[in-house]
Amino acid sequence: MSENPVSFELSGDVAVVRMDDGKANALSPAMLDGLDEAFGRATKEAKATVLVGREGRFSAGFDLRHMMAGPAEARALLTRGADVLMKAYGHPQPLVAACTGHALAGGALLVLTGDVRIGTLGEFKIGLNEVAIGMPLPILALEMTRDRLDPRKLTEATLTARQYTPVDAVATGYLDEALEPAKVLPAAMERAARLAQLSGTPFAASKRGLRGRTIQHIRDTLDANLAEFGA
């Protein structure tokens, strides 16, 4: 993994936050720190943000090396990850997620933070696989999916660990649309540039009103939830 798996660049009023660790874009401490720093910069330097992964990989979720290292390590990573994901979910600017490939577990949650979510057509999987691999879903995952997914698909997407193709992910609510690979980032940039024209203060206030209750509930209950599951 590179020392800095997250890069930041400005394109007009749009900040482009790119994840690339050369592998599966796991949410490691370094990745989470990079995302936190990049979103902070975007708030100060841009009017909209695009979050994009590497070709074929958006994010494989929380780094299993840390998750399997022991309860303390798992709890620390999940706590840090929840903090960064909640910052992304409440990002005061328009946030467009360019899902460039597989997005599993915490990676699928990262997709859900986007106000607009554009995925890549292909043999990719998007979804929460925790129950299938012997892990309970944390409150973070349950509340975000309750917010963003089609209610008719919620049980399937959570309790049965269903993973979706990009086309099915649109129908489920993970994505707003799925495009050919070469079109994903240009479409995300175009949408972000248009959204950057919205008045910033009303947008941020409206997003706080829309998502603030969920964000606060997750923050208030995360510790007890992780303790319940022995993380």
Beta strands, then each sheet from edge to edge (+ up, - down):
strand 1: 6-11
strand 2: 14-19
strand 3: 26-27
strand 4: 48-52
strand 5: 56-59
strand 6: 61-62
strand 7: 95-99
strand 8: 101-104
strand 9: 116-120
strand 10: 126-127
strand 11: 163-164
strand 12: 177-179
sheet 1: 1+ 2- 4- 7- 9- 12-
sheet 2: 3+ 6+
sheet 3: 5+ 8+ 10+ 11-
end
